[in-house]
Amino acid sequence: MNVTYVKVEGIWMYYYRGVDNNGDIVDFYLSEYRDENAARAFLKKAIATNGFL
């Protein structure tokens, strides 16, 4: 998992992304907050969409 801070339509947000062994993006999640709840939400979404990472 990688987290970076980006501006989306004029609003600064945290961009969470998961990548595979080849460096391809598996899933992503945008959040106003960088905390445990945001990380958990990203992981739940990624696992639900792609199976166990």
CHARMM-style PDB file with segment names, atoms N, HN, CA, C and O in Angstrom:
ATOM      1  N   MET     1       0.855  -1.165   0.000  1.00  0.00      PROA
ATOM      2  CA  MET     1       0.000   0.000   0.000  1.00  0.00      PROA
ATOM      3  C   MET     1       0.899   1.225   0.000  1.00  0.00      PROA
ATOM      4  O   MET     1       1.924   1.265   0.680  1.00  0.00      PROA
ATOM      5  N   ASN     2       0.497   2.218  -0.771  1.00  0.00      PROA
ATOM      6  HN  ASN     2      -0.335   2.186  -1.323  1.00  0.00      PROA
ATOM      7  CA  ASN     2       1.214   3.470  -0.886  1.00  0.00      PROA
ATOM      8  C   ASN     2       0.219   4.585  -0.631  1.00  0.00      PROA
ATOM      9  O   ASN     2      -0.928   4.500  -1.069  1.00  0.00      PROA
ATOM     10  N   VAL     3       0.638   5.635   0.075  1.00  0.00      PROA
ATOM     11  HN  VAL     3       1.570   5.705   0.431  1.00  0.00      PROA
ATOM     12  CA  VAL     3      -0.232   6.765   0.341  1.00  0.00      PROA
ATOM     13  C   VAL     3       0.491   8.037  -0.065  1.00  0.00      PROA
ATOM     14  O   VAL     3       1.656   8.238   0.281  1.00  0.00      PROA
ATOM     15  N   THR     4      -0.206   8.893  -0.800  1.00  0.00      PROA
ATOM     16  HN  THR     4      -1.151   8.730  -1.081  1.00  0.00      PROA
ATOM     17  CA  THR     4       0.353  10.183  -1.180  1.00  0.00      PROA
ATOM     18  C   THR     4      -0.738  11.236  -1.089  1.00  0.00      PROA
ATOM     19  O   THR     4      -1.921  10.903  -1.015  1.00  0.00      PROA
ATOM     20  N   TYR     5      -0.353  12.490  -1.094  1.00  0.00      PROA
ATOM     21  HN  TYR     5       0.608  12.761  -1.154  1.00  0.00      PROA
ATOM     22  CA  TYR     5      -1.287  13.604  -0.943  1.00  0.00      PROA
ATOM     23  C   TYR     5      -1.433  14.275  -2.305  1.00  0.00      PROA
ATOM     24  O   TYR     5      -0.441  14.725  -2.877  1.00  0.00      PROA
ATOM     25  N   VAL     6      -2.655  14.349  -2.833  1.00  0.00      PROA
ATOM     26  HN  VAL     6      -3.461  13.984  -2.368  1.00  0.00      PROA
ATOM     27  CA  VAL     6      -2.902  14.920  -4.156  1.00  0.00      PROA
ATOM     28  C   VAL     6      -4.066  15.900  -4.101  1.00  0.00      PROA
ATOM     29  O   VAL     6      -4.903  15.838  -3.200  1.00  0.00      PROA
ATOM     30  N   LYS     7      -4.109  16.801  -5.070  1.00  0.00      PROA
ATOM     31  HN  LYS     7      -3.429  16.851  -5.802  1.00  0.00      PROA
ATOM     32  CA  LYS     7      -5.207  17.757  -5.175  1.00  0.00      PROA
ATOM     33  C   LYS     7      -6.197  17.244  -6.212  1.00  0.00      PROA
ATOM     34  O   LYS     7      -5.827  17.003  -7.361  1.00  0.00      PROA
ATOM     35  N   VAL     8      -7.459  17.076  -5.807  1.00  0.00      PROA
ATOM     36  HN  VAL     8      -7.759  17.271  -4.873  1.00  0.00      PROA
ATOM     37  CA  VAL     8      -8.513  16.572  -6.678  1.00  0.00      PROA
ATOM     38  C   VAL     8      -9.612  17.624  -6.728  1.00  0.00      PROA
ATOM     39  O   VAL     8     -10.270  17.899  -5.724  1.00  0.00      PROA
ATOM     40  N   GLU     9      -9.802  18.206  -7.905  1.00  0.00      PROA
ATOM     41  HN  GLU     9      -9.267  17.983  -8.720  1.00  0.00      PROA
ATOM     42  CA  GLU     9     -10.807  19.255  -8.101  1.00  0.00      PROA
ATOM     43  C   GLU     9     -10.702  20.345  -7.037  1.00  0.00      PROA
ATOM     44  O   GLU     9     -11.714  20.803  -6.506  1.00  0.00      PROA
ATOM     45  N   GLY    10      -9.469  20.756  -6.728  1.00  0.00      PROA
ATOM     46  HN  GLY    10      -8.647  20.384  -7.158  1.00  0.00      PROA
ATOM     47  CA  GLY    10      -9.230  21.843  -5.782  1.00  0.00      PROA
ATOM     48  C   GLY    10      -9.214  21.448  -4.319  1.00  0.00      PROA
ATOM     49  O   GLY    10      -9.034  22.303  -3.452  1.00  0.00      PROA
ATOM     50  N   ILE    11      -9.397  20.170  -4.027  1.00  0.00      PROA
ATOM     51  HN  ILE    11      -9.543  19.475  -4.731  1.00  0.00      PROA
ATOM     52  CA  ILE    11      -9.417  19.692  -2.640  1.00  0.00      PROA
ATOM     53  C   ILE    11      -8.250  18.731  -2.437  1.00  0.00      PROA
ATOM     54  O   ILE    11      -8.073  17.790  -3.211  1.00  0.00      PROA
ATOM     55  N   TRP    12      -7.455  18.969  -1.393  1.00  0.00      PROA
ATOM     56  HN  TRP    12      -7.600  19.732  -0.764  1.00  0.00      PROA
ATOM     57  CA  TRP    12      -6.351  18.064  -1.079  1.00  0.00      PROA
ATOM     58  C   TRP    12      -6.889  16.803  -0.431  1.00  0.00      PROA
ATOM     59  O   TRP    12      -7.655  16.869   0.531  1.00  0.00      PROA
ATOM     60  N   MET    13      -6.482  15.640  -0.966  1.00  0.00      PROA
ATOM     61  HN  MET    13      -5.860  15.587  -1.747  1.00  0.00      PROA
ATOM     62  CA  MET    13      -6.945  14.350  -0.461  1.00  0.00      PROA
ATOM     63  C   MET    13      -5.783  13.365  -0.412  1.00  0.00      PROA
ATOM     64  O   MET    13      -4.772  13.539  -1.092  1.00  0.00      PROA
ATOM     65  N   TYR    14      -5.948  12.328   0.407  1.00  0.00      PROA
ATOM     66  HN  TYR    14      -6.769  12.187   0.960  1.00  0.00      PROA
ATOM     67  CA  TYR    14      -4.973  11.251   0.473  1.00  0.00      PROA
ATOM     68  C   TYR    14      -5.362  10.186  -0.547  1.00  0.00      PROA
ATOM     69  O   TYR    14      -6.514   9.757  -0.611  1.00  0.00      PROA
ATOM     70  N   TYR    15      -4.393   9.773  -1.332  1.00  0.00      PROA
ATOM     71  HN  TYR    15      -3.457  10.121  -1.280  1.00  0.00      PROA
ATOM     72  CA  TYR    15      -4.584   8.786  -2.386  1.00  0.00      PROA
ATOM     73  C   TYR    15      -3.897   7.493  -1.946  1.00  0.00      PROA
ATOM     74  O   TYR    15      -2.671   7.391  -1.958  1.00  0.00      PROA
ATOM     75  N   TYR    16      -4.711   6.507  -1.558  1.00  0.00      PROA
ATOM     76  HN  TYR    16      -5.707   6.590  -1.549  1.00  0.00      PROA
ATOM     77  CA  TYR    16      -4.209   5.192  -1.172  1.00  0.00      PROA
ATOM     78  C   TYR    16      -4.222   4.318  -2.423  1.00  0.00      PROA
ATOM     79  O   TYR    16      -5.188   4.340  -3.186  1.00  0.00      PROA
ATOM     80  N   ARG    17      -3.162   3.555  -2.636  1.00  0.00      PROA
ATOM     81  HN  ARG    17      -2.377   3.537  -2.016  1.00  0.00      PROA
ATOM     82  CA  ARG    17      -3.169   2.636  -3.767  1.00  0.00      PROA
ATOM     83  C   ARG    17      -2.437   1.354  -3.406  1.00  0.00      PROA
ATOM     84  O   ARG    17      -1.463   1.345  -2.654  1.00  0.00      PROA
ATOM     85  N   GLY    18      -2.944   0.292  -3.969  1.00  0.00      PROA
ATOM     86  HN  GLY    18      -3.735   0.300  -4.580  1.00  0.00      PROA
ATOM     87  CA  GLY    18      -2.314  -1.006  -3.809  1.00  0.00      PROA
ATOM     88  C   GLY    18      -1.728  -1.428  -5.145  1.00  0.00      PROA
ATOM     89  O   GLY    18      -2.374  -1.267  -6.180  1.00  0.00      PROA
ATOM     90  N   VAL    19      -0.536  -1.957  -5.139  1.00  0.00      PROA
ATOM     91  HN  VAL    19      -0.011  -2.088  -4.298  1.00  0.00      PROA
ATOM     92  CA  VAL    19       0.116  -2.396  -6.371  1.00  0.00      PROA
ATOM     93  C   VAL    19       0.487  -3.876  -6.268  1.00  0.00      PROA
ATOM     94  O   VAL    19       0.701  -4.400  -5.175  1.00  0.00      PROA
ATOM     95  N   ASP    20       0.560  -4.538  -7.421  1.00  0.00      PROA
ATOM     96  HN  ASP    20       0.386  -4.113  -8.309  1.00  0.00      PROA
ATOM     97  CA  ASP    20       0.957  -5.944  -7.426  1.00  0.00      PROA
ATOM     98  C   ASP    20       2.467  -6.054  -7.621  1.00  0.00      PROA
ATOM     99  O   ASP    20       3.173  -5.046  -7.630  1.00  0.00      PROA
ATOM    100  N   ASN    21       2.957  -7.278  -7.777  1.00  0.00      PROA
ATOM    101  HN  ASN    21       2.384  -8.098  -7.770  1.00  0.00      PROA
ATOM    102  CA  ASN    21       4.394  -7.518  -7.913  1.00  0.00      PROA
ATOM    103  C   ASN    21       4.994  -6.869  -9.152  1.00  0.00      PROA
ATOM    104  O   ASN    21       6.194  -6.594  -9.194  1.00  0.00      PROA
ATOM    105  N   ASN    22       4.160  -6.621 -10.164  1.00  0.00      PROA
ATOM    106  HN  ASN    22       3.185  -6.844 -10.130  1.00  0.00      PROA
ATOM    107  CA  ASN    22       4.638  -5.996 -11.397  1.00  0.00      PROA
ATOM    108  C   ASN    22       4.581  -4.475 -11.335  1.00  0.00      PROA
ATOM    109  O   ASN    22       5.000  -3.798 -12.274  1.00  0.00      PROA
ATOM    110  N   GLY    23       4.066  -3.936 -10.240  1.00  0.00      PROA
ATOM    111  HN  GLY    23       3.725  -4.486  -9.477  1.00  0.00      PROA
ATOM    112  CA  GLY    23       3.934  -2.486 -10.103  1.00  0.00      PROA
ATOM    113  C   GLY    23       2.648  -1.928 -10.678  1.00  0.00      PROA
ATOM    114  O   GLY    23       2.471  -0.711 -10.739  1.00  0.00      PROA
ATOM    115  N   ASP    24       1.746  -2.806 -11.101  1.00  0.00      PROA
ATOM    116  HN  ASP    24       1.889  -3.794 -11.052  1.00  0.00      PROA
ATOM    117  CA  ASP    24       0.453  -2.373 -11.634  1.00  0.00      PROA
ATOM    118  C   ASP    24      -0.495  -2.052 -10.494  1.00  0.00      PROA
ATOM    119  O   ASP    24      -0.510  -2.750  -9.481  1.00  0.00      PROA
ATOM    120  N   ILE    25      -1.292  -0.993 -10.653  1.00  0.00      PROA
ATOM    121  HN  ILE    25      -1.280  -0.425 -11.476  1.00  0.00      PROA
ATOM    122  CA  ILE    25      -2.248  -0.597  -9.617  1.00  0.00      PROA
ATOM    123  C   ILE    25      -3.378  -1.614  -9.559  1.00  0.00      PROA
ATOM    124  O   ILE    25      -4.028  -1.891 -10.567  1.00  0.00      PROA
ATOM    125  N   VAL    26      -3.607  -2.165  -8.376  1.00  0.00      PROA
ATOM    126  HN  VAL    26      -3.079  -1.939  -7.557  1.00  0.00      PROA
ATOM    127  CA  VAL    26      -4.660  -3.150  -8.160  1.00  0.00      PROA
ATOM    128  C   VAL    26      -5.955  -2.445  -7.768  1.00  0.00      PROA
ATOM    129  O   VAL    26      -7.026  -2.796  -8.263  1.00  0.00      PROA
ATOM    130  N   ASP    27      -5.863  -1.459  -6.889  1.00  0.00      PROA
ATOM    131  HN  ASP    27      -4.993  -1.174  -6.487  1.00  0.00      PROA
ATOM    132  CA  ASP    27      -7.035  -0.720  -6.433  1.00  0.00      PROA
ATOM    133  C   ASP    27      -6.574   0.594  -5.826  1.00  0.00      PROA
ATOM    134  O   ASP    27      -5.405   0.745  -5.470  1.00  0.00      PROA
ATOM    135  N   PHE    28      -7.503   1.556  -5.707  1.00  0.00      PROA
ATOM    136  HN  PHE    28      -8.452   1.434  -5.996  1.00  0.00      PROA
ATOM    137  CA  PHE    28      -7.171   2.842  -5.097  1.00  0.00      PROA
ATOM    138  C   PHE    28      -8.343   3.352  -4.275  1.00  0.00      PROA
ATOM    139  O   PHE    28      -9.467   2.866  -4.406  1.00  0.00      PROA
ATOM    140  N   TYR    29      -8.069   4.333  -3.431  1.00  0.00      PROA
ATOM    141  HN  TYR    29      -7.157   4.728  -3.325  1.00  0.00      PROA
ATOM    142  CA  TYR    29      -9.082   4.892  -2.541  1.00  0.00      PROA
ATOM    143  C   TYR    29      -8.687   6.331  -2.235  1.00  0.00      PROA
ATOM    144  O   TYR    29      -7.531   6.591  -1.900  1.00  0.00      PROA
ATOM    145  N   LEU    30      -9.621   7.266  -2.341  1.00  0.00      PROA
ATOM    146  HN  LEU    30     -10.560   7.055  -2.613  1.00  0.00      PROA
ATOM    147  CA  LEU    30      -9.382   8.661  -1.993  1.00  0.00      PROA
ATOM    148  C   LEU    30     -10.064   8.977  -0.673  1.00  0.00      PROA
ATOM    149  O   LEU    30     -11.206   8.577  -0.448  1.00  0.00      PROA
ATOM    150  N   SER    31      -9.361   9.701   0.206  1.00  0.00      PROA
ATOM    151  HN  SER    31      -8.433  10.026   0.023  1.00  0.00      PROA
ATOM    152  CA  SER    31      -9.902  10.040   1.510  1.00  0.00      PROA
ATOM    153  C   SER    31      -9.409  11.418   1.937  1.00  0.00      PROA
ATOM    154  O   SER    31      -8.290  11.813   1.610  1.00  0.00      PROA
ATOM    155  N   GLU    32     -10.235  12.132   2.656  1.00  0.00      PROA
ATOM    156  HN  GLU    32     -11.144  11.810   2.921  1.00  0.00      PROA
ATOM    157  CA  GLU    32      -9.818  13.415   3.205  1.00  0.00      PROA
ATOM    158  C   GLU    32      -8.883  13.217   4.397  1.00  0.00      PROA
ATOM    159  O   GLU    32      -8.182  14.144   4.804  1.00  0.00      PROA
ATOM    160  N   TYR    33      -8.878  12.009   4.950  1.00  0.00      PROA
ATOM    161  HN  TYR    33      -9.448  11.257   4.619  1.00  0.00      PROA
ATOM    162  CA  TYR    33      -8.125  11.747   6.165  1.00  0.00      PROA
ATOM    163  C   TYR    33      -7.083  10.657   5.957  1.00  0.00      PROA
ATOM    164  O   TYR    33      -7.282   9.734   5.166  1.00  0.00      PROA
ATOM    165  N   ARG    34      -5.982  10.774   6.668  1.00  0.00      PROA
ATOM    166  HN  ARG    34      -5.821  11.523   7.310  1.00  0.00      PROA
ATOM    167  CA  ARG    34      -4.964   9.732   6.673  1.00  0.00      PROA
ATOM    168  C   ARG    34      -4.929   9.171   8.093  1.00  0.00      PROA
ATOM    169  O   ARG    34      -4.201   9.658   8.957  1.00  0.00      PROA
ATOM    170  N   ASP    35      -5.726   8.150   8.302  1.00  0.00      PROA
ATOM    171  HN  ASP    35      -6.318   7.754   7.600  1.00  0.00      PROA
ATOM    172  CA  ASP    35      -5.820   7.546   9.625  1.00  0.00      PROA
ATOM    173  C   ASP    35      -6.153   6.064   9.486  1.00  0.00      PROA
ATOM    174  O   ASP    35      -6.265   5.537   8.379  1.00  0.00      PROA
ATOM    175  N   GLU    36      -6.306   5.416  10.612  1.00  0.00      PROA
ATOM    176  HN  GLU    36      -6.215   5.844  11.511  1.00  0.00      PROA
ATOM    177  CA  GLU    36      -6.570   3.979  10.601  1.00  0.00      PROA
ATOM    178  C   GLU    36      -7.875   3.641   9.896  1.00  0.00      PROA
ATOM    179  O   GLU    36      -7.946   2.648   9.173  1.00  0.00      PROA
ATOM    180  N   ASN    37      -8.905   4.450  10.096  1.00  0.00      PROA
ATOM    181  HN  ASN    37      -8.847   5.257  10.684  1.00  0.00      PROA
ATOM    182  CA  ASN    37     -10.195   4.177   9.460  1.00  0.00      PROA
ATOM    183  C   ASN    37     -10.093   4.236   7.940  1.00  0.00      PROA
ATOM    184  O   ASN    37     -10.688   3.411   7.246  1.00  0.00      PROA
ATOM    185  N   ALA    38      -9.345   5.202   7.419  1.00  0.00      PROA
ATOM    186  HN  ALA    38      -8.862   5.872   7.982  1.00  0.00      PROA
ATOM    187  CA  ALA    38      -9.174   5.311   5.969  1.00  0.00      PROA
ATOM    188  C   ALA    38      -8.395   4.116   5.430  1.00  0.00      PROA
ATOM    189  O   ALA    38      -8.742   3.570   4.382  1.00  0.00      PROA
ATOM    190  N   ALA    39      -7.351   3.710   6.136  1.00  0.00      PROA
ATOM    191  HN  ALA    39      -7.070   4.154   6.987  1.00  0.00      PROA
ATOM    192  CA  ALA    39      -6.558   2.552   5.704  1.00  0.00      PROA
ATOM    193  C   ALA    39      -7.401   1.287   5.714  1.00  0.00      PROA
ATOM    194  O   ALA    39      -7.324   0.481   4.786  1.00  0.00      PROA
ATOM    195  N   ARG    40      -8.193   1.110   6.743  1.00  0.00      PROA
ATOM    196  HN  ARG    40      -8.256   1.765   7.496  1.00  0.00      PROA
ATOM    197  CA  ARG    40      -9.065  -0.071   6.816  1.00  0.00      PROA
ATOM    198  C   ARG    40     -10.100  -0.057   5.687  1.00  0.00      PROA
ATOM    199  O   ARG    40     -10.373  -1.097   5.087  1.00  0.00      PROA
ATOM    200  N   ALA    41     -10.672   1.105   5.397  1.00  0.00      PROA
ATOM    201  HN  ALA    41     -10.451   1.950   5.885  1.00  0.00      PROA
ATOM    202  CA  ALA    41     -11.654   1.212   4.315  1.00  0.00      PROA
ATOM    203  C   ALA    41     -11.018   0.833   2.981  1.00  0.00      PROA
ATOM    204  O   ALA    41     -11.628   0.132   2.173  1.00  0.00      PROA
ATOM    205  N   PHE    42      -9.779   1.303   2.751  1.00  0.00      PROA
ATOM    206  HN  PHE    42      -9.284   1.873   3.408  1.00  0.00      PROA
ATOM    207  CA  PHE    42      -9.089   0.950   1.517  1.00  0.00      PROA
ATOM    208  C   PHE    42      -8.875  -0.553   1.429  1.00  0.00      PROA
ATOM    209  O   PHE    42      -9.175  -1.159   0.401  1.00  0.00      PROA
ATOM    210  N   LEU    43      -8.363  -1.160   2.486  1.00  0.00      PROA
ATOM    211  HN  LEU    43      -8.118  -0.668   3.321  1.00  0.00      PROA
ATOM    212  CA  LEU    43      -8.086  -2.590   2.451  1.00  0.00      PROA
ATOM    213  C   LEU    43      -9.354  -3.413   2.268  1.00  0.00      PROA
ATOM    214  O   LEU    43      -9.348  -4.394   1.524  1.00  0.00      PROA
ATOM    215  N   LYS    44     -10.438  -3.032   2.930  1.00  0.00      PROA
ATOM    216  HN  LYS    44     -10.443  -2.235   3.533  1.00  0.00      PROA
ATOM    217  CA  LYS    44     -11.710  -3.746   2.759  1.00  0.00      PROA
ATOM    218  C   LYS    44     -12.181  -3.668   1.315  1.00  0.00      PROA
ATOM    219  O   LYS    44     -12.617  -4.669   0.747  1.00  0.00      PROA
ATOM    220  N   LYS    45     -12.093  -2.464   0.712  1.00  0.00      PROA
ATOM    221  HN  LYS    45     -11.738  -1.651   1.174  1.00  0.00      PROA
ATOM    222  CA  LYS    45     -12.513  -2.270  -0.677  1.00  0.00      PROA
ATOM    223  C   LYS    45     -11.631  -3.088  -1.614  1.00  0.00      PROA
ATOM    224  O   LYS    45     -12.139  -3.752  -2.518  1.00  0.00      PROA
ATOM    225  N   ALA    46     -10.319  -3.046  -1.409  1.00  0.00      PROA
ATOM    226  HN  ALA    46      -9.906  -2.507  -0.675  1.00  0.00      PROA
ATOM    227  CA  ALA    46      -9.389  -3.762  -2.286  1.00  0.00      PROA
ATOM    228  C   ALA    46      -9.607  -5.272  -2.211  1.00  0.00      PROA
ATOM    229  O   ALA    46      -9.604  -5.947  -3.241  1.00  0.00      PROA
ATOM    230  N   ILE    47      -9.792  -5.802  -1.022  1.00  0.00      PROA
ATOM    231  HN  ILE    47      -9.794  -5.254  -0.185  1.00  0.00      PROA
ATOM    232  CA  ILE    47      -9.997  -7.227  -0.857  1.00  0.00      PROA
ATOM    233  C   ILE    47     -11.342  -7.657  -1.428  1.00  0.00      PROA
ATOM    234  O   ILE    47     -11.443  -8.715  -2.048  1.00  0.00      PROA
ATOM    235  N   ALA    48     -12.383  -6.839  -1.221  1.00  0.00      PROA
ATOM    236  HN  ALA    48     -12.301  -5.980  -0.716  1.00  0.00      PROA
ATOM    237  CA  ALA    48     -13.701  -7.176  -1.769  1.00  0.00      PROA
ATOM    238  C   ALA    48     -13.685  -7.183  -3.299  1.00  0.00      PROA
ATOM    239  O   ALA    48     -14.370  -7.991  -3.926  1.00  0.00      PROA
ATOM    240  N   THR    49     -12.913  -6.293  -3.886  1.00  0.00      PROA
ATOM    241  HN  THR    49     -12.357  -5.637  -3.377  1.00  0.00      PROA
ATOM    242  CA  THR    49     -12.858  -6.188  -5.341  1.00  0.00      PROA
ATOM    243  C   THR    49     -11.930  -7.219  -5.977  1.00  0.00      PROA
ATOM    244  O   THR    49     -12.237  -7.776  -7.031  1.00  0.00      PROA
ATOM    245  N   ASN    50     -10.800  -7.465  -5.334  1.00  0.00      PROA
ATOM    246  HN  ASN    50     -10.551  -7.013  -4.478  1.00  0.00      PROA
ATOM    247  CA  ASN    50      -9.750  -8.276  -5.964  1.00  0.00      PROA
ATOM    248  C   ASN    50      -9.422  -9.576  -5.245  1.00  0.00      PROA
ATOM    249  O   ASN    50      -8.555 -10.324  -5.696  1.00  0.00      PROA
ATOM    250  N   GLY    51     -10.087  -9.857  -4.153  1.00  0.00      PROA
ATOM    251  HN  GLY    51     -10.792  -9.249  -3.787  1.00  0.00      PROA
ATOM    252  CA  GLY    51      -9.719 -11.021  -3.365  1.00  0.00      PROA
ATOM    253  C   GLY    51      -8.560 -10.666  -2.449  1.00  0.00      PROA
ATOM    254  O   GLY    51      -8.150  -9.507  -2.376  1.00  0.00      PROA
ATOM    255  N   PHE    52      -8.042 -11.649  -1.760  1.00  0.00      PROA
ATOM    256  HN  PHE    52      -8.376 -12.590  -1.819  1.00  0.00      PROA
ATOM    257  CA  PHE    52      -6.948 -11.406  -0.813  1.00  0.00      PROA
ATOM    258  C   PHE    52      -5.707 -10.956  -1.572  1.00  0.00      PROA
ATOM    259  O   PHE    52      -5.291 -11.608  -2.530  1.00  0.00      PROA
ATOM    260  N   LEU    53      -5.113  -9.836  -1.143  1.00  0.00      PROA
ATOM    261  HN  LEU    53      -5.451  -9.307  -0.365  1.00  0.00      PROA
ATOM    262  CA  LEU    53      -3.932  -9.291  -1.833  1.00  0.00      PROA
ATOM    263  C   LEU    53      -2.669  -9.952  -1.359  1.00  0.00      PROA
ATOM    264  OT1 LEU    53      -1.582  -9.617  -1.831  1.00  0.00      PROA
TER     265      LEU     53
END
